[in-house]
Amino acid sequence: MDPVHSDGRPRPLYLESDDLATAMAHLARSQDETEVWFKKATLDTEGIDWSGPAPALPEQLFDWRV
């Protein structure tokens, strides 16, 4: 999937976790009503299919810890 829409708009998707790979795996297999809605919405609008293998994690650009 391209990181931008065909008209050039970015495709932002923000997920935050101390262990992003584990969080993504949990989300992929979750049957929680809200998480199922989120997966359907991101599939319908962005083409992100949570039923397949998780993609490689993107490069972390910034870390703010206090």
C-alpha positions as CSV (number, residue, x, y, z in Angstrom):
1,M,0.0,0.0,0.0
2,D,1.3,3.4,-0.9
3,P,1.8,5.9,2.0
4,V,-0.3,8.5,0.2
5,H,-3.7,8.5,-1.5
6,S,-3.7,8.7,-5.3
7,D,-4.5,12.4,-5.0
8,G,-1.4,13.0,-2.8
9,R,-3.0,13.2,0.6
10,P,-1.0,11.3,3.3
11,R,-2.4,8.2,4.9
12,P,-1.8,8.8,8.6
13,L,-2.5,5.9,11.0
14,Y,-1.3,6.3,14.6
15,L,-0.9,3.4,16.9
16,E,1.0,3.7,20.2
17,S,2.3,0.8,22.3
18,D,5.4,-0.2,24.3
19,D,5.4,-3.3,22.1
20,L,3.9,-2.4,18.7
21,A,4.4,-5.8,17.1
22,T,2.5,-7.5,19.9
23,A,-0.2,-4.9,19.9
24,M,-0.7,-5.3,16.1
25,A,-0.8,-9.1,16.5
26,H,-3.5,-8.7,19.2
27,L,-5.5,-6.3,17.0
28,A,-5.3,-8.7,14.0
29,R,-6.9,-11.6,16.0
30,S,-9.2,-9.6,18.2
31,Q,-13.0,-10.1,17.9
32,D,-13.8,-7.1,20.2
33,E,-16.6,-5.1,18.7
34,T,-14.7,-1.8,18.6
35,E,-11.5,-3.4,17.2
36,V,-13.5,-5.3,14.6
37,W,-15.1,-2.0,13.6
38,F,-11.6,-0.4,13.4
39,K,-10.3,-3.2,11.2
40,K,-13.2,-2.9,8.8
41,A,-12.9,0.9,8.7
42,T,-9.2,0.8,7.9
43,L,-9.8,-2.0,5.3
44,D,-12.6,0.0,3.6
45,T,-10.9,3.4,3.6
46,E,-7.2,2.6,3.5
47,G,-6.9,-1.0,2.2
48,I,-5.2,-2.3,5.3
49,D,-6.1,-6.0,5.6
50,W,-5.6,-7.0,9.2
51,S,-6.3,-10.7,8.4
52,G,-2.9,-11.3,6.7
53,P,0.6,-11.3,8.1
54,A,1.6,-8.1,9.8
55,P,3.7,-5.8,7.7
56,A,7.2,-4.8,8.6
57,L,7.1,-2.1,11.3
58,P,7.8,1.4,9.9
59,E,10.9,3.3,10.9
60,Q,10.5,5.1,14.2
61,L,11.1,8.8,13.5
62,F,10.6,10.3,17.0
63,D,10.6,9.1,20.6
64,W,9.4,11.4,23.4
65,R,9.9,9.9,26.9
66,V,9.8,11.8,30.1
